[in-house]
Amino acid sequence: MRKTFSRYAAPLATVSVLALALSACSGGSSTGGSSGGGGGDASANLDGRGPITYVQGKDNSNVVRPLVDKWNAAHPNEKVTFKEQSDAADQQHDDLVQHFQAKDANYDVVDVDVVWTAEFAAKGWLQPLKDKTAFDTSAMLPATVKTATYGGTLYAAPQTSDGGLLYYRKDLVPNPPKTWDEMMSMCSVAKQNNMGCYAGQFQKYEGLTVNASEAIDSFGGKIVDDSGKAAVNSADAKTGLSKLVDAFKNGNIPAEAITYKEEDSRTAFQDGKLLFLRNWPYVYSIASKTDGSSKVAGKFGIAPLPGKSGPGASSLGGHNVAMSVYSKNKATALDFMKFMTSQETETYYATQGSLAPVLSSLYSDQTLVQKLPYLPTLLTSIQNAVPRPVTPFYPAVTKAVEDNAYAALKGDKTVDQAVADMQSAIEAAK
């Protein structure tokens, strides 16, 4: 999942599950008390106030800097410095790990992909949000709070939610496809207009895990079963992955899409090079109004991801904001986290960046719904969503998926071999 503050939940009735059961993954580690295993002192610097640094992935939607400026104007003695990371989720993850391992006190508040929260909490790097650092989540959607909780303790504050959407050229295809096969049948329209048909995110990184799992889940497969055991070596999972592999082989997914991350695919769609695009809802704002170079403004629509016989399964994503256990100014950090998840800020995320708010009340705000008419559908999706693995072993699981899916897309492995190898690698991710 791309960690660039541009994830949003899609209007889908079903949500994909890359779910390792909690009992299988968190039973051997207790982090609910203080600092977790090997971390800093969670009881230190609770009253500390002063300048802090906020670390987050690339601010493609330009929503962070204005918020930081607003905070700094109101808090001259507690100014926030924004450290902007790259737009690659893997690089952002590794950067955070490096600084946490070095016990860097200058990474006070960090924005984390929902799938990293448990990993960082289990290693004792995140400040538990309880007692003096308690954070009220009662107004937030339960699915988002679950992504910020590990071992029964809240370790982060939900900031935005997310899910995949299908962008389509409504000037060329008036009615969006409801199934994958229907979408593939429309690729003749793309050929007639000398453009690519469909693309998602297929470079070997977290985005490929999302795209591969959505394909597998949409055709009835599972990465793991409900008990947490690897279950990807199945006929349904092979069918789902085969849909992507076959589309690469026959050209319905253009060859260059093997290099696409989120921004590459967005640019291709905006430049009029794609008929269909799977991406996150942040694209809506950029492609329709904020990027003056967009060639598709007013020409595209948004629909659920197409699946086997109807809407497909989207991976639930999003971002949480967390406090480093090594911060020297935790009181300021907590106040900043509250500011970054306030109703005013959440409304700003939605209207300025097409980012899904985590506050339940905003989905029935008629002023907001008029600006973003798909919000009610988004609410249904998020309420029924299941987070991806809440596990400290997530990096090994996602590597198993992306490595083998990439090999299949490249033609280096058959689908059967890729799925079998994926199964073995996930079984070893303990």
C-alpha positions as CSV (number, residue, x, y, z in Angstrom):
1,M,0.0,0.0,0.0
2,R,1.4,3.3,-0.9
3,K,2.2,5.4,2.0
4,T,1.8,8.9,0.6
5,F,-1.3,10.1,2.4
6,S,-3.5,9.3,-0.5
7,R,-5.5,6.2,0.5
8,Y,-9.2,6.1,0.7
9,A,-11.9,3.5,1.1
10,A,-13.8,2.4,-2.0
11,P,-17.5,1.9,-2.5
12,L,-17.3,-1.8,-2.3
13,A,-19.6,-4.3,-0.6
14,T,-16.7,-6.6,0.1
15,V,-13.2,-6.0,1.3
16,S,-10.2,-8.3,0.8
17,V,-8.7,-10.2,3.7
18,L,-5.0,-10.8,3.8
19,A,-5.8,-11.8,7.3
20,L,-3.4,-13.7,9.6
21,A,-5.5,-14.5,12.7
22,L,-4.6,-12.5,15.7
23,S,-4.3,-15.6,17.8
24,A,-1.6,-16.9,15.5
25,C,0.4,-13.8,15.4
26,S,0.2,-11.9,18.7
27,G,-0.1,-14.6,21.2
28,G,3.6,-14.8,22.1
29,S,4.3,-11.1,22.7
30,S,2.8,-8.8,25.3
31,T,3.0,-5.2,24.5
32,G,0.0,-3.9,26.3
33,G,1.8,-2.7,29.4
34,S,4.4,-0.1,28.5
35,S,7.1,-0.1,25.8
36,G,6.9,-3.5,24.3
37,G,9.9,-5.6,23.5
38,G,13.2,-3.7,23.3
39,G,11.7,-0.2,22.9
40,G,12.1,3.0,24.8
41,D,10.6,4.2,28.1
42,A,6.8,4.7,27.6
43,S,6.6,6.5,31.0
44,A,9.2,9.2,30.1
45,N,8.7,12.7,28.8
46,L,4.9,12.6,29.1
47,D,4.7,16.3,30.0
48,G,7.4,17.3,27.5
49,R,6.5,20.3,25.3
50,G,8.4,22.0,22.6
51,P,9.3,21.6,18.9
52,I,8.6,18.3,17.2
53,T,9.0,16.6,13.9
54,Y,6.2,15.0,11.9
55,V,7.3,12.3,9.4
56,Q,5.1,11.2,6.5
57,G,5.3,9.9,3.0
58,K,5.2,12.2,0.0
59,D,2.4,14.8,0.2
60,N,1.1,14.3,-3.3
61,S,-2.3,15.9,-2.4
62,N,-0.7,18.9,-0.7
63,V,-2.7,18.6,2.4
64,V,0.0,18.3,5.0
65,R,2.0,21.6,4.6
66,P,-1.1,23.8,5.0
67,L,-2.0,21.9,8.2
68,V,1.5,22.2,9.6
69,D,1.5,25.9,8.8
70,K,-1.8,26.3,10.6
71,W,-0.6,24.5,13.7
72,N,2.7,26.5,13.8
73,A,0.8,29.8,13.6
74,A,-1.2,28.9,16.7
75,H,1.7,27.2,18.5
76,P,4.9,29.4,18.1
77,N,6.7,27.6,21.0
78,E,5.7,24.1,19.8
79,K,6.4,24.3,16.1
80,V,6.2,21.2,13.9
81,T,8.8,20.4,11.2
82,F,7.5,18.3,8.4
83,K,9.9,15.6,7.2
84,E,8.6,14.4,3.8
85,Q,9.6,10.9,2.8
86,S,9.5,9.4,-0.7
87,D,6.3,8.2,-2.3
88,A,7.4,4.5,-2.1
89,A,5.8,2.6,0.8
90,D,8.7,0.2,1.2
91,Q,11.3,3.0,1.4
92,Q,9.1,4.8,4.0
93,H,8.8,1.7,6.1
94,D,12.6,1.1,6.0
95,D,13.3,4.8,6.9
96,L,11.0,4.5,10.0
97,V,12.6,1.3,11.0
98,Q,16.1,2.7,10.7
99,H,15.3,5.7,12.9
100,F,13.4,3.7,15.5
101,Q,16.3,1.3,15.8
102,A,18.6,4.3,16.3
103,K,16.2,5.5,19.0
104,D,16.0,8.8,17.2
105,A,14.2,11.3,19.4
106,N,13.6,13.6,16.4
107,Y,11.0,11.3,14.8
108,D,8.3,12.5,17.3
109,V,5.1,11.8,15.3
110,V,5.0,9.4,12.4
111,D,2.4,8.5,9.8
112,V,2.2,4.7,9.4
113,D,0.4,2.5,7.0
114,V,-2.2,0.5,8.9
115,V,-0.3,-2.7,8.2
116,W,2.8,-1.5,10.1
117,T,1.1,-0.5,13.3
118,A,1.3,-3.9,14.9
119,E,4.9,-4.5,13.8
120,F,6.1,-1.2,15.3
121,A,4.0,-1.6,18.5
122,A,5.4,-5.2,19.1
123,K,8.9,-3.8,18.8
124,G,8.2,-1.2,21.5
125,W,8.7,1.8,19.2
126,L,5.2,3.3,19.6
127,Q,3.8,5.1,22.6
128,P,0.8,3.3,24.0
129,L,-2.1,5.7,23.9
130,K,-3.6,5.2,27.4
131,D,-3.5,6.8,30.8
132,K,-1.8,10.2,30.4
133,T,-1.5,9.8,26.7
134,A,-5.0,8.4,26.2
135,F,-6.7,9.2,22.9
136,D,-10.5,9.3,22.4
137,T,-11.6,7.1,19.4
138,S,-15.3,6.9,20.2
139,A,-16.3,9.1,17.2
140,M,-14.2,7.0,14.8
141,L,-15.3,4.1,12.6
142,P,-14.6,0.8,14.4
143,A,-12.8,-0.7,11.5
144,T,-10.2,2.1,11.5
145,V,-9.7,1.8,15.3
146,K,-9.0,-1.9,14.9
147,T,-6.1,-1.1,12.6
148,A,-4.5,1.1,15.3
149,T,-4.8,-1.5,18.1
150,Y,-2.4,-4.3,19.0
151,G,-2.6,-6.7,21.9
152,G,-5.7,-4.9,23.2
153,T,-3.9,-1.5,23.4
154,L,-4.3,1.5,21.2
155,Y,-0.9,2.5,19.7
156,A,-2.0,5.0,17.0
157,A,-4.8,7.3,16.0
158,P,-6.7,6.5,12.8
159,Q,-6.1,9.3,10.4
160,T,-7.6,8.1,7.0
161,S,-9.1,5.0,5.6
162,D,-8.7,3.6,2.1
163,G,-9.7,1.1,-0.6
164,G,-9.4,0.6,-4.3
165,L,-11.6,2.2,-7.0
166,L,-12.1,1.7,-10.7
167,Y,-11.6,4.9,-12.8
168,Y,-13.1,4.6,-16.2
169,R,-13.4,6.9,-19.3
170,K,-17.1,7.6,-19.2
171,D,-16.8,9.5,-22.5
172,L,-15.7,6.2,-24.2
173,V,-17.5,3.7,-21.9
174,P,-20.8,5.2,-20.7
175,N,-21.5,2.3,-18.3
176,P,-18.7,0.9,-16.2
177,P,-18.1,-2.9,-16.2
178,K,-19.5,-4.8,-13.3
179,T,-17.3,-7.9,-13.7
180,W,-13.7,-8.5,-14.7
181,D,-14.6,-10.4,-17.8
182,E,-17.0,-7.6,-18.9
183,M,-14.1,-5.1,-18.5
184,M,-11.8,-7.3,-20.5
185,S,-14.4,-7.4,-23.3
186,M,-14.4,-3.6,-23.4
187,C,-10.7,-3.5,-24.2
188,S,-11.7,-3.4,-27.9
189,V,-12.7,0.2,-27.2
190,A,-9.2,0.9,-26.0
191,K,-7.7,-0.5,-29.1
192,Q,-10.0,1.6,-31.3
193,N,-8.8,4.7,-29.5
194,N,-5.1,3.7,-29.6
195,M,-4.8,3.5,-25.8
196,G,-4.1,0.9,-23.1
197,C,-7.0,-0.9,-21.6
198,Y,-6.4,-1.5,-17.9
199,A,-3.7,-0.9,-15.4
200,G,-3.2,-1.1,-11.6
201,Q,0.1,-1.2,-9.6
202,F,2.3,-4.1,-10.7
203,Q,5.8,-3.1,-9.8
204,K,7.3,-5.4,-7.2
205,Y,6.4,-3.6,-4.0
206,E,3.5,-3.3,-1.5
207,G,1.1,-2.1,-4.3
208,L,1.5,-5.4,-6.1
209,T,0.5,-7.3,-2.9
210,V,-2.7,-5.2,-2.9
211,N,-3.5,-5.8,-6.5
212,A,-2.7,-9.5,-6.4
213,S,-4.7,-10.0,-3.2
214,E,-7.7,-8.1,-4.7
215,A,-7.6,-10.4,-7.8
216,I,-7.3,-13.5,-5.7
217,D,-10.1,-12.5,-3.2
218,S,-12.4,-11.3,-6.0
219,F,-12.5,-14.8,-7.5
220,G,-13.1,-16.6,-4.2
221,G,-9.5,-17.3,-3.1
222,K,-7.8,-16.4,0.1
223,I,-4.3,-15.6,1.1
224,V,-4.8,-17.3,4.4
225,D,-7.8,-18.9,6.0
226,D,-9.8,-17.7,9.1
227,S,-7.5,-19.5,11.4
228,G,-4.4,-17.8,10.1
229,K,-3.0,-20.6,8.0
230,A,-1.7,-20.1,4.5
231,A,-4.5,-21.0,2.1
232,V,-3.5,-19.4,-1.2
233,N,-2.6,-22.7,-3.0
234,S,-6.2,-23.2,-4.2
235,A,-8.0,-23.3,-7.5
236,D,-9.9,-20.1,-6.8
237,A,-6.7,-18.2,-5.9
238,K,-5.0,-19.5,-9.1
239,T,-8.0,-18.3,-11.1
240,G,-7.7,-14.8,-9.6
241,L,-4.0,-14.5,-10.3
242,S,-4.4,-15.9,-13.7
243,K,-6.8,-13.1,-14.7
244,L,-3.9,-10.6,-14.2
245,V,-1.3,-12.9,-15.9
246,D,-3.6,-13.5,-18.9
247,A,-4.3,-9.8,-19.3
248,F,-0.5,-9.1,-19.4
249,K,-0.1,-11.9,-22.0
250,N,-2.8,-10.7,-24.3
251,G,-2.0,-7.0,-24.0
252,N,-5.1,-5.9,-22.2
253,I,-2.7,-4.7,-19.5
254,P,0.0,-2.8,-21.3
255,A,3.5,-4.2,-20.9
256,E,4.8,-1.0,-19.3
257,A,2.4,-1.4,-16.4
258,I,4.8,-3.9,-14.8
259,T,6.7,-0.8,-13.8
260,Y,3.7,1.1,-12.4
261,K,3.3,2.3,-8.9
262,E,0.4,4.6,-7.9
263,E,1.7,7.8,-9.4
264,D,2.9,6.1,-12.6
265,S,-0.6,4.7,-13.2
266,R,-2.3,7.9,-12.3
267,T,-0.2,9.9,-14.8
268,A,-0.9,7.4,-17.5
269,F,-4.7,7.6,-17.0
270,Q,-4.6,11.4,-16.7
271,D,-2.6,11.6,-19.9
272,G,-5.4,9.7,-21.7
273,K,-3.3,6.5,-22.1
274,L,-5.7,4.2,-20.3
275,L,-9.4,3.3,-20.5
276,F,-9.6,1.8,-17.0
277,L,-7.5,2.3,-13.9
278,R,-7.4,0.7,-10.5
279,N,-6.2,3.2,-8.0
280,W,-7.0,4.9,-4.7
281,P,-9.5,7.7,-4.4
282,Y,-6.9,10.4,-4.0
283,V,-6.7,10.3,-7.8
284,Y,-10.2,11.8,-8.1
285,S,-9.2,15.2,-6.7
286,I,-6.0,15.4,-8.7
287,A,-7.3,14.2,-12.0
288,S,-10.5,16.3,-11.8
289,K,-9.3,19.6,-10.5
290,T,-5.9,20.1,-8.9
291,D,-3.7,19.1,-11.8
292,G,-4.3,21.5,-14.6
293,S,-2.5,19.2,-17.1
294,S,-5.1,16.4,-16.7
295,K,-6.6,15.5,-20.1
296,V,-9.4,13.5,-18.5
297,A,-11.0,16.2,-16.2
298,G,-14.8,15.8,-16.6
299,K,-14.4,12.7,-18.8
300,F,-14.0,9.9,-16.1
301,G,-16.2,8.2,-13.7
302,I,-15.7,6.0,-10.6
303,A,-17.1,2.6,-9.9
304,P,-16.4,-0.4,-7.6
305,L,-13.6,-2.7,-8.7
306,P,-15.1,-5.4,-11.0
307,G,-15.0,-9.0,-9.7
308,K,-16.2,-12.4,-10.7
309,S,-19.9,-11.8,-10.9
310,G,-20.2,-8.3,-9.5
311,P,-18.2,-5.9,-7.3
312,G,-14.7,-7.2,-6.5
313,A,-12.9,-7.2,-3.3
314,S,-10.8,-4.2,-2.3
315,S,-8.0,-4.3,0.2
316,L,-8.7,-2.1,3.2
317,G,-5.9,0.4,3.7
318,G,-5.4,3.7,5.3
319,H,-3.0,5.6,7.6
320,N,-2.6,6.0,11.3
321,V,-0.7,8.7,13.1
322,A,1.5,7.5,16.0
323,M,3.9,8.9,18.6
324,S,7.4,7.6,19.0
325,V,8.3,6.2,22.4
326,Y,11.6,8.1,22.1
327,S,10.0,11.5,21.7
328,K,11.1,14.1,24.3
329,N,7.9,16.2,23.8
330,K,5.1,13.8,24.2
331,A,2.5,16.3,25.4
332,T,3.0,18.4,22.3
333,A,3.0,15.2,20.1
334,L,-0.3,14.1,21.6
335,D,-1.9,17.5,21.0
336,F,-0.6,17.5,17.4
337,M,-2.1,14.0,16.8
338,K,-5.5,15.3,18.1
339,F,-5.2,18.3,15.7
340,M,-4.4,16.0,12.8
341,T,-7.5,13.9,13.4
342,S,-9.9,16.6,14.4
343,Q,-13.3,17.1,12.6
344,E,-12.0,20.2,10.8
345,T,-8.9,18.4,9.7
346,E,-10.8,15.3,8.6
347,T,-13.1,17.4,6.5
348,Y,-10.1,19.1,5.0
349,Y,-8.6,15.7,4.1
350,A,-11.8,14.7,2.3
351,T,-12.4,17.9,0.4
352,Q,-8.8,18.8,-0.5
353,G,-7.3,15.4,-1.0
354,S,-10.1,12.9,-1.6
355,L,-9.0,11.1,1.6
356,A,-11.6,9.0,3.5
357,P,-12.3,10.5,6.9
358,V,-12.3,8.2,9.9
359,L,-15.1,10.1,11.8
360,S,-18.5,8.5,11.4
361,S,-20.4,11.8,11.5
362,L,-18.8,13.2,8.4
363,Y,-20.4,10.5,6.2
364,S,-23.8,12.0,6.9
365,D,-22.7,15.6,6.6
366,Q,-24.9,16.8,3.7
367,T,-22.5,19.6,2.7
368,L,-19.7,17.1,2.4
369,V,-21.8,14.5,0.6
370,Q,-22.8,17.1,-2.0
371,K,-19.1,17.6,-2.7
372,L,-18.3,13.9,-2.5
373,P,-21.5,12.1,-3.5
374,Y,-19.9,8.6,-3.1
375,L,-19.4,9.0,0.6
376,P,-22.4,7.1,1.7
377,T,-21.2,4.1,-0.3
378,L,-17.8,4.5,1.2
379,L,-19.2,4.3,4.6
380,T,-20.9,1.0,3.9
381,S,-17.6,-0.3,2.6
382,I,-15.6,0.8,5.6
383,Q,-18.1,-0.5,8.1
384,N,-17.9,-3.9,6.6
385,A,-14.2,-3.9,6.1
386,V,-11.7,-6.2,7.6
387,P,-8.1,-4.8,8.1
388,R,-5.2,-6.6,6.6
389,P,-3.0,-8.6,8.9
390,V,-2.7,-7.1,12.4
391,T,0.6,-8.9,12.8
392,P,4.3,-8.1,13.5
393,F,5.2,-10.5,10.7
394,Y,3.5,-8.6,7.9
395,P,6.7,-7.7,6.0
396,A,7.4,-11.4,5.4
397,V,3.8,-12.1,4.3
398,T,3.6,-9.2,1.8
399,K,7.1,-10.2,0.4
400,A,5.8,-13.7,-0.2
401,V,2.8,-12.3,-2.1
402,E,4.6,-9.6,-4.2
403,D,7.7,-11.7,-5.1
404,N,5.7,-14.6,-6.5
405,A,2.9,-12.5,-8.1
406,Y,5.6,-10.5,-9.9
407,A,7.3,-13.6,-11.1
408,A,4.0,-14.8,-12.5
409,L,3.3,-11.5,-14.2
410,K,6.7,-11.5,-15.8
411,G,6.3,-15.0,-17.0
412,D,9.2,-16.3,-14.9
413,K,6.9,-18.7,-13.1
414,T,3.7,-20.4,-14.0
415,V,0.7,-19.4,-12.0
416,D,0.6,-22.8,-10.3
417,Q,4.3,-22.6,-9.3
418,A,3.9,-19.0,-8.1
419,V,0.9,-19.8,-5.9
420,A,2.6,-22.9,-4.5
421,D,5.8,-20.9,-3.7
422,M,3.6,-18.1,-2.2
423,Q,2.0,-20.7,0.1
424,S,5.4,-22.1,1.2
425,A,6.8,-18.6,1.9
426,I,3.8,-17.6,3.9
427,E,4.0,-20.8,5.9
428,A,7.6,-19.9,6.7
429,A,6.6,-16.3,7.8
430,K,6.4,-17.0,11.5
